[in-house]
Amino acid sequence: MALPSVDTTDPIEMDDAIVGGGDAGLTISGAVDQFLGDLRLAPRTKKTYGHGIAKFLRHLAQHEGIDPEVASVDALRAEHVTSFAAILVPPDIRTPEEVSRMRTAQNNISAVRKFCSYLSSYDLNDHLAGDRIKTRISAMMPRFTPPPPDVKLSDLDRIVAHLDALPREEKPALELRRLKVRAMIRFLFRSGVRVSELCALRRRDINLTEGAANIYRAKGGKSRTVHFDAATADALTAYWALRGDPIRGAGALPAFSGRDKPGAPGSAISPRTVEHIVARLAESAGVESDVTPHSFRHGLATELVRRRVRESTVQTILGHASPATTRIYVHKSAVEVADEYQDAFGQYRPPAGTAAD
């Protein structure tokens, strides 16, 4: 069977601004430390790079007979990268386990390719031309289109409805937390921001007059503008009012605080805290699926597509560099095929007695 083409878009986007350099006597491990130290990336992204490259170093030691602590960085060759990829990439992709393995392989290979590109760019290794590695890896990769995210809009709507139905708390601190969580979830669901972007927001970044927010230096170092609806604006206003933000200087305050109380805004909420809140909400709302803060981003994309928003607009809202990434997130084709199929044969109705989502 002929080898098919493959989408070689890197899952991890790298900041264009890299500084560094080195000398020819550098060891492989030393070059890795220099590479990771020079990267101007979010901590989570840098950690992802580190995991992939650490796996590559273990491969060198176990399968290539190269000790990264001793061997010169000039000892690396393109063949070492392709042999590493050959071990990671599954021979076929038909099961959820193979899909997961393929995604991990893509991330690890992407990290190693960036490392090799860094070495070549700063004249630390003349044998790692990026085009050569890219071509070789593309030829050995099976055709792979990631499946659409397993996110049900009904689950997300149930969480929002659950929050809206919660009664007012008598204690001011508990009421403030209720309003904060409601505003935060609505903002995630209607703006499509990543959790790291949410946590970095300041009040001055959010324009209640226009229903828009500025996201600065997001993934890949890009900035963009996101939008939200009137219900989200009302939730934000209620939260900030009870928080007691001062008239002067409120712009510098975090949009969402971690631990705050009326009259004393706290420091910015952390991604880990947001993840914990979402998990607890899903449980209390009776949602069985695995809902994360990122699920609301998927949910917004899906909802925009259902409402026939142009793909280019969805791409802009989500801040994707590639339209291919947007298609993965919104699974446009699946939505349109289902709608057109049912237009032709009638609206689908599940058999009697079948539990609804």
Protein Blocks (a to p, Z undefined) as FASTA:
>chain_A
ZZddddfbdfbdcdfbdcedddfkbcfklmmmmmmmmpccdfklmmmmmmmmmmmmmmmm
mmnopafklmcfklpcfklmmmmmmmmpcfbdfbfklmmmmmmmmmmmmmmmmmmmmmmm
nopafklcfklmmmmmmmmpccdddddddddfklmmmmmmmmmmpccdfblklmmmmmmm
mmmmmmmmmnopafklmmmpcfklpcfknopacdehiehhiacdddddfklmmmmmmmmm
mnopafehplmpcfbdcbdcehiacddddfklmmmmmmmmmmmnopabdcdfklmmmmmm
mmmmmnopafklmmmmnopabfklmmmmnommlmmmmmmmmmmnopadddehiacZZ
